[in-house]
Amino acid sequence: MTKINAQSFYLTGHVFDGKAPLTGASILISNKHVGNSDASGYFEVGAKLGDTLKINFPFYEVATLILTDSLHKKINLTAKTFQLDDVQVNFNKGKTIDSLLNISFSQLKSDPFNAKVFLRQSVIQNDEKVRLLNEGLLSVNSPDLKELVVVGSSKKVKLNVDYSCNLINTKVGPRITYGSNPQIKLRLGLLPGHFYELVKLNITEKSIKSDSVNTIIQVKGNLALKEKVEVSYIWILDQKTNALKQSQYYEQYVNKKFFFFYDYAYRDYELYSALISAKQVIGRNSYSTNDEIFIFKQSGSDSGKWNFDANKCGLEKYVEQTGNCDELKNFKTKHQISARSFF
């Protein structure tokens, strides 16, 4: 324990539900939120003698303690009991997951931003060699995330195609095009709570695991859509700070044999990269179309011209760079962007 002054100190403690550690419990000192318990239930916060310590967790009774010493605290929370037709119901793991994810999502930076985006599009047929289609540099402008929703919003992420490079030889084989809307895929990554809201009322399996580095949450379930959709969603959080590090979403349209895989990475509470792959089985053949997105923050004013059109099926529809695409090669080298394959 490290002393700050005669009355101030670093308060440490653990939060339990009687047996297991409680992850994501809110720690309040004199009614001010100062942190959350980690995956082992541990917390460490600044405090003073005489402060009021409160521990909150959804569906648990609030623990309140006046600090008369600086000793390590072991706090046991009691789950609230609800009476439903003479059946008592206690909440535990599900509410831990709910609370922890909501904390993680709320930590993401929500301010408007401008950035440079590297976009690569590719296709795979029958799980064979990746065939690159296009690469490009785009400018992106995002509003405040509090004003952004995934669907039906007038506040949308804007994309401006600055530069594109067509990598396929139009004289050899069929020309491949496919629908691609990086704007929607960016919005999905910027709003990770969207996927959780889709499945939270229809979860069939859930788990939470942790080690010294990560907390891993996985839920499986079914989406309430017209088609039968089975999903498996994973969120990886920093074990100490609960910061979102990675999210992966797998969706299978059972009757149509469609598969979607989304993989988003986060750094310093911001979306950094996205990998989205869609696989479709038609007869004896399967086709995977892929978008890779890497985001690099930049300052500066908004561009007055936004030319991205989602109805144009890929970057091959935009003005392409002639020659050997040196600008994109240099950009990939500078930012260490390597080739990847999917499924």
N, C-alpha and C positions, 0 to 999 in steps of 0.2 A: 504494500500500500504506500503510495506517494503522497506526502503532505503538501498542501498548497500554502496554507498559513494556519494560524492557531485554530480557526474554526472551519476553514474550508478543506475539503479532502476529495479524493476520488472514491466514490462509493462503488463497490462491486457486489454482485449477487447472482443468484440463479433462480429461475422461475420454473416451477413444476406444476403439474396438474394432480399431484399426489403421488405419482409414480414416474411418469416420463417427463422430459423437459418440454416446455412450451416455447415454440419458435414464433417470433414476431410479436410477442407481448409488448404493449406500449408502456414506456417508463416515463412517468411525470414527476417532476420536482416542483412543488408549490404550484401545481396546476399547469406547468409548462412542459410540453412534450420535449424530451431531451434524447430519446433514443428508443431502440427496440431490442429485445432479447434475441440472441442468435440461435443457431440450430441446436446448440447444447443447452439453451436456456440462460446463457450467461449475459450479463450486462455490466457496463462500467460507465459511470456518469459523474460529473462534478456536482458537489452538494455542500451544504453547510449544516452545522449542528442546529437543530430547531426546524429545519425544512420538513415539509410533508411529502413523503414518498407514496405515490400511487401506482399500482400495476393494473392495467386494463387489458382484457382480452375478450373478444366477442363470445357471448353466451357463458361467460364465467363471472362470478362475483368479483367486484373490485376489492383489491387488497390495499389498505391504507395504514401507514406507519409514520409516527413522528420520530425523526432521527435524533436520538439522544447519545449515540456513539458512532464510531466510524468502522465498526466491525462488518465483515462480509455477511450479507443477508441471504437466507434461504427462504424463498417465498413460495408457499403452496396455495394455488388458486383452486377454488371449489367450483365445479361445473354447476350452472343453474339447472334446476330440474323443472320440467314442464309437465303438467298433468293433462293428458289427452285421453278422454274416455277411460280413466282409471289405468292408463298405461304411462309409466314414467319414461321420459326420453332425455338422455344426456348427450351432449355434443362434444366432440373431441377432434379427431383427425381432420374431418372435413372442414371444420371451422379454422383449424390451424392453417390448412392450405389456402383457404379463402382469404384469411387475414394476411398471410405472408405474401401472396401474389398481389393483393391490392396495395400493400406497402411498396413492393418492388415496382409496380407500374407507376405509382404516384411519384417515385423518385426520379423518373426520366425527365430530362429538361424539356420544357414545353414552349419556350420562346420561339418566335418566328426566326427562320434562318435562310441563308442562301448557301449553296454548296455546288461543287463540281462533282459530277457523277460519271463513273466509267461503267458502260453497259456492254455486256457481251452476250450474244445470242447463238445458240447451237442446237443441233438435233442429233438424235441417236436412233437408228433403225435396228430392231431386233437385238438390242443390247450389245451392238458391235461398236466400232470405232466412232468417237465423237467427230461430228462434222461441223466445223465452225461456219457460221453464216455471216455474221456482221460484228463489228466492234464500233463503239462510238463514244464521244465525250458529250455530255449534256450539262446544262445549267439547270439547277432545281431551286425553286422558291417555295417554301412551306409557310403557311400561316401559323399562328399560335395553335398548339395542339388542342387547347381547350375549345377552339372553334372548329376543329376538324373531326368529321366522322367518316367511317369507311364507305358508307353508301348514302346517297340522297343528300349530299351536302353541296351548298353553293361555294363553300370554302374548300378549294381543292389544291392539291400539290400541282404546281405548274412546272412543265418541262420545256426546255428550249434545246433543240438539237444543234449543237455548235459544230459538230464534225462527225462524219461517219466513214467507215471503211468497209466496203463489200469484200469479203474474203473468199467467196465461192467463185469458181470459174463458170461463167454463164454458158460457155461453149461445150461444157462436159456435163452430161447427165441432166436430169430435170431440175428446173429452178425451184427451190424450196422456199415457200413463204408460210408464215403462220401468224395467228393473232397474238399480239403482245401489247400489254398495257402496263409499262413500268410505273405509271402514276398510281394505279390501284395497288400494285405490289409494294410501293414505298409507303402508302398510307397504312397498309396492313402491318408493316414493320414498325411504323411510328406509333401505332395504337395496338400494342400486344394484348390489351385487355379485351379486344374484340373477339378473339378466339375463345377465351375463357368464358365470356358471356354467352357464346353460342352453345357451349356444351354443359355449363354448370348445372342446369336443371335436368340433364339426361346422362349423368355420369354412371357408368357401370363398374368401373374400377378406379381406385386412386391410391397413390403411394407417395411417401416423402422419405428421402434418404439423405444422409449428410456424411461428410468426412471433414478433414481439417481444412479443406479448400472450398468445396462446393456444397450447396444444398440442391438436390435434384427432385423436382416435383413432376409426377406423371399422372395424367388422367386419361381414361378411355371412355368412350361413350358413343351415342348416336345423335345426329343432328335432326332437329325437327323440321325437315324439308320434305318436298313432294317426293324426291328420290330417296332411296335407302342409302344413307351415308354413315359409314363407320369411321371413327376418328381415334387417333392417338396423339396427344399433345404433351410436350415436354418443355419445362422451363428450368434453366440452370442459373442459380443465384450464387453470388459471393457469400460464403459461409459466415463471414464476419459482418458485412455491411448490408446484406440482403439486396445488393445491387444486381440488376438483371444483366447476365453475361451472354446468354444464348437462349433462343427459343426455337423449337422444331415442331412442325405441325404436319401430320400425315392424314390424308383423307382419301377414302375409297368409296366411289360410287359403285355399289355392289352389282346392280343389274346391268349397268352399261360398261363395266370394266374400265372405268376412268380412275386414275390415281393422281393425287396432287401432293407434292412435298415442298414445304417452305422451311428454310433455315435462315434465321436472322441472328446476327452477332452485334453486340453492343459494347462500346468502350466509353468510360467516363460518363455514364448515364445518357448516352446518345446512340442512335442507330448508326452502325458503321458499314455493315455489308448485308446483302441478301442473296440467297440462292433459291430460285423457284423452278421446280421441274414438274411438268405435266406429262403423264404417260397414258397412252390410249392403246388398247388392244383391238385390232380390226382383223378378224379372221385369224390367220396364222402369223400375222405380223404385228409388231408392237412399235410404237413411235414415242420417243420422249423429246419434248421441246423444252429448252432451258433458257432462263435469264439469269445472269450474274450481275449484281450491282455492287459497286464500291463507292462510298460517299466520302468526300473530302471537303470539310468546312472551309468557307472563304468569306471574306467581308466584302462590302461594296453594295451599291444600290441595285434594285431590281432591274432586270432587262425589260425594255418596253415592248419586246416582241417575243411571243411564246408560240412556237411553230409546231409543237408536237401534236399529232393527230392520231388518236387511238384507232381510228378506222383505217389508217395505213398500217399494213400488217407487220412491218419490221423495219429496221434501219436501212435495209436495202432500198426502201422507197424514198429515202432522202438523198440529197446531193452527196456523192461519195468522193473520197479522196483518191486522186489518181496517183500512179507510181507505187511506191513500196510502203506507204502508210507510216513513215518515220515518226510522225508526231505521236501516234498511238503507241508505237514501240517504245519510244522514249518515256512516255507516261507510265507504261507498265513496268519498265525497268526501275524508274524512280520510286514507284510506290510498291514494288515487289509483288506485282500481281501475276500469279502463275496460272498455267492451264489446269483445268479441273474436269473431272468426269462424274457422271451421275448414274444412280441406280445400278 
